Amino acid sequence: MTEDADELLFTYGTLQFAEVQLDTFGRILAGEADQLPGYTIDYVEIEDQRVVDVSGLSVHPVLRHTGSAVDKVVGRVLHLTAAELDAADEYEVALYRRVSVTLASGRTAWVYVG
């Protein structure tokens, strides 16, 4: 791989699964634990059969912004290339949109929210 993995993606659900990473990116991604303040997790039914087959789950977590300092979501920050970020966009169904957030660590990362 010649492209630098300089994109950060905060993951809290199926993108943390090795089988999903292998299918979506062709490799296991490096990452560290982090938290996203001001959000909680809800759950949605996934109708895209390919995503269900890859993840093994028909119900996936989805972030909901609360803005409350007491709410936080625990997850992992993955290091991706720009092409891998595009692949993550393709994996996520239309129920999700990618936004930029500031994590508890102070780092800025992308995350998929509902």
DRENVEX-772231 format. One record per residue: x, y, z of N, C-alpha, C, O in turn. Coordinates in Angstrom, 3 decimals, decimal comma, always signed. Example, Ala and Ser with C-alpha at 12.3 -4.5 7.8 and 13.67 -1.06 7.14 Angstrom:
<recs>
+----------+----------+----------+----------+----------+----------+----------+----------+----------+----------+----------+----------+
:      n_X :      n_Y :      n_Z :     ca_X :     ca_Y :     ca_Z :      c_X :      c_Y :      c_Z :      o_X :      o_Y :      o_Z :
+----------+----------+----------+----------+----------+----------+----------+----------+----------+----------+----------+----------+
:  +13,190 :   -5,690 :   +7,800 :  +12,300 :   -4,500 :   +7,800 :  +13,200 :   -3,300 :   +7,800 :  +14,236 :   -3,319 :   +8,465 :
:  +12,850 :   -2,250 :   +7,080 :  +13,670 :   -1,060 :   +7,140 :  +12,900 :   +0,030 :   +7,870 :  +13,409 :   +1,138 :   +8,039 :
+----------+----------+----------+----------+----------+----------+----------+----------+----------+----------+----------+----------+
</recs>
This chain:
<recs>
+----------+----------+----------+----------+----------+----------+----------+----------+----------+----------+----------+----------+
:      n_X :      n_Y :      n_Z :     ca_X :     ca_Y :     ca_Z :      c_X :      c_Y :      c_Z :      o_X :      o_Y :      o_Z :
+----------+----------+----------+----------+----------+----------+----------+----------+----------+----------+----------+----------+
:   +0,851 :   -1,164 :   +0,000 :   +0,000 :   +0,000 :   +0,000 :   +0,902 :   +1,234 :   +0,000 :   +1,782 :   +1,370 :   +0,850 :
:   +0,675 :   +2,124 :   -0,954 :   +1,505 :   +3,310 :   -1,071 :   +0,862 :   +4,533 :   -0,422 :   +1,554 :   +5,503 :   -0,112 :
:   -0,439 :   +4,497 :   -0,215 :   -1,152 :   +5,628 :   +0,359 :   -1,038 :   +5,599 :   +1,888 :   -1,117 :   +4,536 :   +2,503 :
:   -0,849 :   +6,786 :   +2,497 :   -0,751 :   +6,869 :   +3,951 :   -2,117 :   +6,679 :   +4,599 :   -3,130 :   +7,162 :   +4,093 :
:   -2,132 :   +5,975 :   +5,718 :   -3,351 :   +5,781 :   +6,495 :   -3,484 :   +6,934 :   +7,487 :   -3,300 :   +6,757 :   +8,692 :
:   -3,813 :   +8,135 :   +6,956 :   -3,839 :   +9,325 :   +7,799 :   -5,254 :   +9,826 :   +8,097 :   -5,424 :  +10,899 :   +8,676 :
:   -6,270 :   +9,050 :   +7,702 :   -7,653 :   +9,371 :   +8,066 :   -7,983 :   +8,639 :   +9,361 :   -7,603 :   +7,480 :   +9,528 :
:   -8,683 :   +9,298 :  +10,276 :   -9,106 :   +8,663 :  +11,516 :  -10,612 :   +8,446 :  +11,471 :  -11,370 :   +9,346 :  +11,110 :
:  -11,036 :   +7,236 :  +11,843 :  -12,454 :   +6,883 :  +11,872 :  -12,771 :   +6,292 :  +13,236 :  -12,196 :   +5,276 :  +13,626 :
:  -13,691 :   +6,931 :  +13,966 :  -14,126 :   +6,401 :  +15,253 :  -15,192 :   +5,343 :  +14,992 :  -16,205 :   +5,612 :  +14,346 :
:  -14,952 :   +4,141 :  +15,499 :  -15,878 :   +3,028 :  +15,296 :  -16,425 :   +2,561 :  +16,636 :  -15,721 :   +2,541 :  +17,646 :
:  -17,686 :   +2,191 :  +16,616 :  -18,371 :   +1,768 :  +17,832 :  -19,238 :   +0,532 :  +17,582 :  -19,944 :   +0,070 :  +18,478 :
:  -19,178 :   +0,007 :  +16,369 :  -20,040 :   -1,117 :  +16,002 :  -19,321 :   -2,122 :  +15,129 :  -18,201 :   -2,535 :  +15,429 :
:  -19,970 :   -2,509 :  +14,052 :  -19,486 :   -3,621 :  +13,232 :  -18,180 :   -3,346 :  +12,496 :  -17,499 :   -4,292 :  +12,099 :
:  -17,812 :   -2,086 :  +12,301 :  -16,518 :   -1,805 :  +11,657 :  -15,338 :   -2,179 :  +12,550 :  -14,189 :   -2,130 :  +12,110 :
:  -15,612 :   -2,551 :  +13,797 :  -14,560 :   -3,065 :  +14,674 :  -14,319 :   -4,558 :  +14,455 :  -13,286 :   -5,082 :  +14,873 :
:  -15,261 :   -5,251 :  +13,802 :  -15,166 :   -6,698 :  +13,598 :  -14,087 :   -7,024 :  +12,565 :  -14,038 :   -6,402 :  +11,504 :
:  -13,230 :   -7,987 :  +12,867 :  -12,164 :   -8,384 :  +11,942 :  -12,729 :   -8,810 :  +10,591 :  -12,182 :   -8,441 :   +9,552 :
:  -13,819 :   -9,583 :  +10,590 :  -14,375 :  -10,063 :   +9,327 :  -14,926 :   -8,928 :   +8,476 :  -14,865 :   -8,989 :   +7,248 :
:  -15,467 :   -7,886 :   +9,122 :  -15,969 :   -6,725 :   +8,379 :  -14,791 :   -5,924 :   +7,821 :  -14,844 :   -5,465 :   +6,680 :
:  -13,734 :   -5,753 :   +8,613 :  -12,557 :   -5,030 :   +8,130 :  -11,900 :   -5,762 :   +6,958 :  -11,523 :   -5,138 :   +5,966 :
:  -11,768 :   -7,056 :   +7,070 :  -11,154 :   -7,827 :   +5,982 :  -11,979 :   -7,716 :   +4,709 :  -11,419 :   -7,556 :   +3,625 :
:  -13,293 :   -7,798 :   +4,822 :  -14,155 :   -7,706 :   +3,647 :  -14,168 :   -6,295 :   +3,065 :  -14,154 :   -6,124 :   +1,846 :
:  -14,194 :   -5,291 :   +3,929 :  -14,322 :   -3,907 :   +3,478 :  -12,996 :   -3,294 :   +3,045 :  -12,941 :   -2,560 :   +2,058 :
:  -11,923 :   -3,594 :   +3,787 :  -10,630 :   -2,943 :   +3,542 :   -9,547 :   -3,890 :   +3,044 :   -8,514 :   -3,438 :   +2,551 :
:   -9,766 :   -5,194 :   +3,165 :   -8,762 :   -6,171 :   +2,755 :   -7,648 :   -6,352 :   +3,759 :   -6,640 :   -6,994 :   +3,465 :
:   -7,824 :   -5,782 :   +4,960 :   -6,809 :   -5,907 :   +6,009 :   -7,443 :   -5,546 :   +7,347 :   -8,525 :   -4,961 :   +7,400 :
:   -6,754 :   -5,903 :   +8,422 :   -7,146 :   -5,481 :   +9,763 :   -6,487 :   -4,131 :  +10,017 :   -5,287 :   -3,973 :   +9,793 :
:   -7,264 :   -3,162 :  +10,481 :   -6,768 :   -1,804 :  +10,661 :   -6,197 :   -1,583 :  +12,056 :   -6,698 :   -2,120 :  +13,044 :
:   -5,147 :   -0,787 :  +12,115 :   -4,581 :   -0,376 :  +13,403 :   -5,543 :   +0,606 :  +14,056 :   -6,235 :   +1,364 :  +13,377 :
:   -5,575 :   +0,580 :  +15,389 :   -6,450 :   +1,517 :  +16,087 :   -6,202 :   +1,527 :  +17,573 :   -5,487 :   +0,680 :  +18,107 :
:   -6,808 :   +2,504 :  +18,240 :   -6,683 :   +2,665 :  +19,678 :   -8,067 :   +2,940 :  +20,272 :   -8,970 :   +3,424 :  +19,590 :
:   -8,203 :   +2,620 :  +21,548 :   -9,435 :   +2,915 :  +22,267 :   -9,590 :   +4,428 :  +22,412 :   -8,603 :   +5,146 :  +22,573 :
:  -10,829 :   +4,907 :  +22,355 :  -11,133 :   +6,317 :  +22,573 :  -12,609 :   +6,408 :  +22,936 :  -13,309 :   +5,396 :  +22,977 :
:  -13,073 :   +7,609 :  +23,195 :  -14,471 :   +7,835 :  +23,543 :  -14,989 :   +9,045 :  +22,790 :  -14,231 :   +9,950 :  +22,441 :
:  -16,303 :   +9,048 :  +22,542 :  -16,965 :  +10,178 :  +21,899 :  -17,976 :  +10,769 :  +22,876 :  -19,014 :  +10,161 :  +23,136 :
:  -17,683 :  +11,945 :  +23,417 :  -18,612 :  +12,580 :  +24,356 :  -19,804 :  +13,210 :  +23,631 :  -19,714 :  +13,610 :  +22,470 :
:  -20,934 :  +13,283 :  +24,367 :  -22,114 :  +13,957 :  +23,826 :  -22,979 :  +13,111 :  +22,916 :  -23,839 :  +13,638 :  +22,210 :
:  -22,761 :  +11,799 :  +22,924 :  -23,531 :  +10,881 :  +22,081 :  -23,960 :   +9,662 :  +22,890 :  -23,335 :   +9,320 :  +23,894 :
:  -25,025 :   +9,014 :  +22,447 :  -25,454 :   +7,720 :  +22,972 :  -25,657 :   +6,774 :  +21,793 :  -25,663 :   +7,193 :  +20,636 :
:  -25,823 :   +5,499 :  +22,106 :  -26,050 :   +4,488 :  +21,069 :  -27,517 :   +4,081 :  +21,062 :  -28,123 :   +3,854 :  +22,109 :
:  -28,063 :   +3,995 :  +19,875 :  -29,390 :   +3,455 :  +19,618 :  -29,174 :   +2,267 :  +18,682 :  -28,030 :   +1,933 :  +18,375 :
:  -30,239 :   +1,628 :  +18,225 :  -30,094 :   +0,478 :  +17,329 :  -31,084 :   +0,584 :  +16,181 :  -32,207 :   +1,059 :  +16,353 :
:  -30,649 :   +0,132 :  +14,997 :  -31,495 :   +0,161 :  +13,801 :  -31,454 :   -1,195 :  +13,107 :  -30,466 :   -1,924 :  +13,183 :
:  -32,541 :   -1,508 :  +12,439 :  -32,645 :   -2,727 :  +11,632 :  -31,991 :   -2,453 :  +10,278 :  -32,304 :   -1,459 :   +9,624 :
:  -31,085 :   -3,337 :   +9,862 :  -30,386 :   -3,201 :   +8,582 :  -31,074 :   -4,086 :   +7,553 :  -31,259 :   -5,282 :   +7,777 :
:  -31,452 :   -3,493 :   +6,424 :  -32,145 :   -4,243 :   +5,383 :  -31,237 :   -4,652 :   +4,231 :  -31,624 :   -5,470 :   +3,397 :
:  -30,034 :   -4,089 :   +4,178 :  -29,077 :   -4,439 :   +3,122 :  -28,500 :   -5,826 :   +3,428 :  -27,722 :   -5,987 :   +4,368 :
:  -28,887 :   -6,820 :   +2,628 :  -28,506 :   -8,204 :   +2,915 :  -26,998 :   -8,409 :   +2,868 :  -26,478 :   -9,234 :   +3,620 :
:  -26,281 :   -7,695 :   +2,019 :  -24,825 :   -7,836 :   +1,964 :  -24,190 :   -7,426 :   +3,293 :  -23,314 :   -8,121 :   +3,806 :
:  -24,634 :   -6,297 :   +3,847 :  -24,099 :   -5,810 :   +5,127 :  -24,449 :   -6,799 :   +6,248 :  -23,625 :   -7,073 :   +7,121 :
:  -25,669 :   -7,328 :   +6,215 :  -26,080 :   -8,323 :   +7,212 :  -25,204 :   -9,567 :   +7,094 :  -24,759 :  -10,110 :   +8,106 :
:  -24,955 :  -10,021 :   +5,867 :  -24,124 :  -11,213 :   +5,652 :  -22,695 :  -10,999 :   +6,136 :  -22,122 :  -11,879 :   +6,779 :
:  -22,113 :   -9,838 :   +5,835 :  -20,724 :   -9,561 :   +6,221 :  -20,590 :   -9,420 :   +7,732 :  -19,647 :   -9,945 :   +8,325 :
:  -21,532 :   -8,711 :   +8,357 :  -21,436 :   -8,440 :   +9,796 :  -22,003 :   -9,569 :  +10,645 :  -21,630 :   -9,728 :  +11,808 :
:  -22,902 :  -10,347 :  +10,066 :  -23,566 :  -11,393 :  +10,827 :  -24,695 :  -10,877 :  +11,703 :  -25,249 :  -11,626 :  +12,508 :
:  -25,046 :   -9,589 :  +11,552 :  -26,078 :   -8,973 :  +12,385 :  -27,083 :   -8,207 :  +11,535 :  -26,701 :   -7,524 :  +10,584 :
:  -28,367 :   -8,319 :  +11,873 :  -29,396 :   -7,539 :  +11,171 :  -29,752 :   -6,261 :  +11,932 :  -30,424 :   -5,383 :  +11,390 :
:  -29,307 :   -6,155 :  +13,177 :  -29,500 :   -4,940 :  +13,975 :  -28,123 :   -4,382 :  +14,306 :  -27,277 :   -5,071 :  +14,876 :
:  -27,915 :   -3,118 :  +13,936 :  -26,618 :   -2,464 :  +14,141 :  -26,789 :   -1,257 :  +15,062 :  -27,859 :   -0,649 :  +15,098 :
:  -25,734 :   -0,910 :  +15,807 :  -25,789 :   +0,312 :  +16,608 :  -25,689 :   +1,550 :  +15,720 :  -25,111 :   +1,509 :  +14,634 :
:  -26,257 :   +2,636 :  +16,196 :  -26,170 :   +3,924 :  +15,511 :  -26,041 :   +5,008 :  +16,578 :  -26,689 :   +4,934 :  +17,622 :
:  -25,215 :   +6,004 :  +16,321 :  -25,012 :   +7,101 :  +17,271 :  -26,129 :   +8,123 :  +17,163 :  -26,633 :   +8,425 :  +16,081 :
:  -26,495 :   +8,641 :  +18,323 :  -27,443 :   +9,748 :  +18,407 :  -26,794 :  +10,853 :  +19,228 :  -26,339 :  +10,625 :  +20,348 :
:  -26,757 :  +12,066 :  +18,652 :  -26,162 :  +13,205 :  +19,345 :  -27,099 :  +13,685 :  +20,444 :  -28,285 :  +13,907 :  +20,201 :
:  -26,567 :  +13,845 :  +21,656 :  -27,348 :  +14,373 :  +22,776 :  -26,833 :  +15,731 :  +23,210 :  -27,597 :  +16,558 :  +23,708 :
:  -25,525 :  +15,968 :  +23,020 :  -24,916 :  +17,204 :  +23,480 :  -24,662 :  +17,236 :  +24,975 :  -24,113 :  +18,211 :  +25,490 :
:  -25,054 :  +16,185 :  +25,677 :  -24,895 :  +16,141 :  +27,127 :  -23,497 :  +15,662 :  +27,503 :  -22,993 :  +14,687 :  +26,945 :
:  -22,882 :  +16,352 :  +28,446 :  -21,533 :  +15,994 :  +28,894 :  -21,498 :  +14,654 :  +29,609 :  -20,432 :  +14,046 :  +29,708 :
:  -22,626 :  +14,177 :  +30,107 :  -22,640 :  +12,891 :  +30,817 :  -22,710 :  +11,703 :  +29,861 :  -22,399 :  +10,578 :  +30,253 :
:  -23,114 :  +11,939 :  +28,610 :  -23,205 :  +10,855 :  +27,632 :  -21,872 :  +10,657 :  +26,941 :  -21,176 :  +11,623 :  +26,627 :
:  -21,515 :   +9,394 :  +26,703 :  -20,297 :   +9,096 :  +25,951 :  -20,431 :   +7,698 :  +25,346 :  -21,112 :   +6,826 :  +25,884 :
:  -19,768 :   +7,520 :  +24,227 :  -19,731 :   +6,229 :  +23,544 :  -18,283 :   +5,765 :  +23,517 :  -17,386 :   +6,517 :  +23,135 :
:  -18,065 :   +4,529 :  +23,922 :  -16,732 :   +3,922 :  +23,917 :  -16,542 :   +3,200 :  +22,593 :  -17,445 :   +2,510 :  +22,121 :
:  -15,366 :   +3,359 :  +21,995 :  -15,084 :   +2,699 :  +20,726 :  -13,605 :   +2,683 :  +20,421 :  -12,768 :   +2,786 :  +21,318 :
:  -13,290 :   +2,552 :  +19,138 :  -11,902 :   +2,531 :  +18,678 :  -11,726 :   +3,517 :  +17,538 :  -12,621 :   +3,712 :  +16,716 :
:  -10,555 :   +4,132 :  +17,506 :  -10,172 :   +5,004 :  +16,396 :   -9,311 :   +4,177 :  +15,456 :   -8,258 :   +3,671 :  +15,844 :
:   -9,769 :   +4,044 :  +14,213 :   -9,027 :   +3,295 :  +13,205 :   -8,274 :   +4,249 :  +12,291 :   -8,725 :   +5,363 :  +12,028 :
:   -7,116 :   +3,795 :  +11,809 :   -6,290 :   +4,575 :  +10,886 :   -6,521 :   +4,031 :   +9,481 :   -6,192 :   +2,879 :   +9,196 :
:   -7,091 :   +4,865 :   +8,597 :   -7,449 :   +4,458 :   +7,242 :   -6,797 :   +5,357 :   +6,206 :   -6,398 :   +6,484 :   +6,498 :
:   -6,697 :   +4,841 :   +5,003 :   -6,329 :   +5,666 :   +3,857 :   -7,600 :   +6,332 :   +3,335 :   -8,704 :   +5,954 :   +3,726 :
:   -7,451 :   +7,314 :   +2,460 :   -8,618 :   +7,963 :   +1,859 :   -9,453 :   +6,945 :   +1,080 :  -10,682 :   +7,010 :   +1,103 :
:   -8,804 :   +6,013 :   +0,396 :   -9,532 :   +4,975 :   -0,354 :  -10,299 :   +4,059 :   +0,602 :  -11,411 :   +3,633 :   +0,292 :
:   -9,714 :   +3,757 :   +1,751 :  -10,408 :   +2,919 :   +2,735 :  -11,586 :   +3,663 :   +3,357 :  -12,602 :   +3,050 :   +3,683 :
:  -11,461 :   +4,966 :   +3,522 :  -12,585 :   +5,756 :   +4,021 :  -13,737 :   +5,707 :   +3,011 :  -14,900 :   +5,614 :   +3,403 :
:  -13,419 :   +5,767 :   +1,728 :  -14,443 :   +5,610 :   +0,686 :  -15,098 :   +4,232 :   +0,772 :  -16,310 :   +4,108 :   +0,598 :
:  -14,295 :   +3,195 :   +1,041 :  -14,834 :   +1,837 :   +1,190 :  -15,756 :   +1,753 :   +2,399 :  -16,777 :   +1,067 :   +2,351 :
:  -15,409 :   +2,443 :   +3,482 :  -16,272 :   +2,479 :   +4,663 :  -17,602 :   +3,158 :   +4,329 :  -18,656 :   +2,727 :   +4,796 :
:  -17,550 :   +4,223 :   +3,518 :  -18,783 :   +4,894 :   +3,080 :  -19,677 :   +3,922 :   +2,314 :  -20,898 :   +3,942 :   +2,469 :
:  -19,073 :   +3,081 :   +1,493 :  -19,848 :   +2,100 :   +0,723 :  -20,440 :   +1,032 :   +1,632 :  -21,555 :   +0,573 :   +1,384 :
:  -19,728 :   +0,628 :   +2,673 :  -20,216 :   -0,386 :   +3,606 :  -21,420 :   +0,130 :   +4,391 :  -22,399 :   -0,594 :   +4,576 :
:  -21,349 :   +1,367 :   +4,850 :  -22,433 :   +1,923 :   +5,672 :  -23,670 :   +2,167 :   +4,814 :  -23,575 :   +2,696 :   +3,707 :
:  -24,829 :   +1,776 :   +5,337 :  -26,077 :   +1,916 :   +4,599 :  -26,584 :   +3,346 :   +4,692 :  -26,014 :   +4,167 :   +5,410 :
:  -27,651 :   +3,643 :   +3,970 :  -28,182 :   +5,002 :   +3,871 :  -28,685 :   +5,561 :   +5,198 :  -28,911 :   +6,766 :   +5,307 :
:  -28,864 :   +4,711 :   +6,209 :  -29,300 :   +5,185 :   +7,525 :  -28,210 :   +5,991 :   +8,227 :  -28,486 :   +6,694 :   +9,200 :
:  -26,981 :   +5,892 :   +7,741 :  -25,830 :   +6,538 :   +8,374 :  -25,288 :   +7,651 :   +7,495 :  -25,367 :   +7,596 :   +6,267 :
:  -24,730 :   +8,673 :   +8,158 :  -23,979 :   +9,713 :   +7,440 :  -22,694 :   +9,963 :   +8,204 :  -22,657 :   +9,848 :   +9,429 :
:  -21,631 :  +10,309 :   +7,470 :  -20,315 :  +10,520 :   +8,086 :  -20,147 :  +11,980 :   +8,449 :  -20,377 :  +12,867 :   +7,627 :
:  -19,738 :  +12,228 :   +9,709 :  -19,498 :  +13,584 :  +10,186 :  -18,160 :  +13,621 :  +10,912 :  -17,641 :  +12,589 :  +11,337 :
:  -17,615 :  +14,815 :  +11,047 :  -16,362 :  +15,025 :  +11,780 :  -16,695 :  +15,370 :  +13,230 :  -17,579 :  +16,183 :  +13,501 :
:  -15,965 :  +14,734 :  +14,165 :  -16,193 :  +14,959 :  +15,594 :  -14,861 :  +15,107 :  +16,314 :  -13,810 :  +14,741 :  +15,788 :
:  -14,922 :  +15,651 :  +17,528 :  -13,757 :  +15,706 :  +18,400 :  -13,936 :  +14,662 :  +19,490 :  -14,942 :  +14,656 :  +20,201 :
:  -12,959 :  +13,786 :  +19,614 :  -13,012 :  +12,690 :  +20,573 :  -12,512 :  +13,146 :  +21,944 :  -11,950 :  +14,232 :  +22,080 :
:  -12,722 :  +12,305 :  +22,951 :  -12,274 :  +12,614 :  +24,312 :  -10,767 :  +12,848 :  +24,358 :  -10,281 :  +13,620 :  +25,184 :
:  -10,026 :  +12,180 :  +23,468 :   -8,576 :  +12,335 :  +23,405 :   -8,149 :  +13,679 :  +22,816 :   -6,975 :  +14,044 :  +22,883 :
:   -9,107 :  +14,418 :  +22,236 :   -8,802 :  +15,680 :  +21,580 :   -8,580 :  +15,539 :  +20,082 :   -8,500 :  +16,537 :  +19,367 :
:   -8,478 :  +14,291 :  +19,599 :   -8,285 :  +14,071 :  +18,168 :   -9,589 :  +14,307 :  +17,404 :  -10,682 :  +14,096 :  +17,928 :
:   -9,445 :  +14,746 :  +16,165 :  -10,584 :  +14,892 :  +15,261 :  -10,663 :  +13,641 :  +14,414 :   -9,656 :  +13,184 :  +13,874 :
:  -11,864 :  +13,082 :  +14,295 :  -12,059 :  +11,857 :  +13,529 :  -13,408 :  +11,892 :  +12,843 :  -14,295 :  +12,659 :  +13,218 :
:  -13,549 :  +11,048 :  +11,831 :  -14,840 :  +10,820 :  +11,202 :  -15,608 :   +9,806 :  +12,035 :  -15,014 :   +8,973 :  +12,719 :
:  -16,934 :   +9,883 :  +11,972 :  -17,784 :   +8,890 :  +12,622 :  -19,096 :   +8,828 :  +11,832 :  -19,508 :   +9,808 :  +11,211 :
:  -19,734 :   +7,671 :  +11,867 :  -21,048 :   +7,510 :  +11,219 :  -22,136 :   +7,662 :  +12,266 :  -22,133 :   +6,984 :  +13,293 :
:  -23,078 :   +8,575 :  +11,983 :  -24,187 :   +8,847 :  +12,888 :  -25,502 :   +8,611 :  +12,145 :  -25,536 :   +8,513 :  +10,918 :
:  -26,573 :   +8,523 :  +12,916 :  -27,893 :   +8,305 :  +12,334 :  -28,610 :   +9,601 :  +12,083 :  -29,739 :   +9,598 :  +11,593 :
+----------+----------+----------+----------+----------+----------+----------+----------+----------+----------+----------+----------+
</recs>
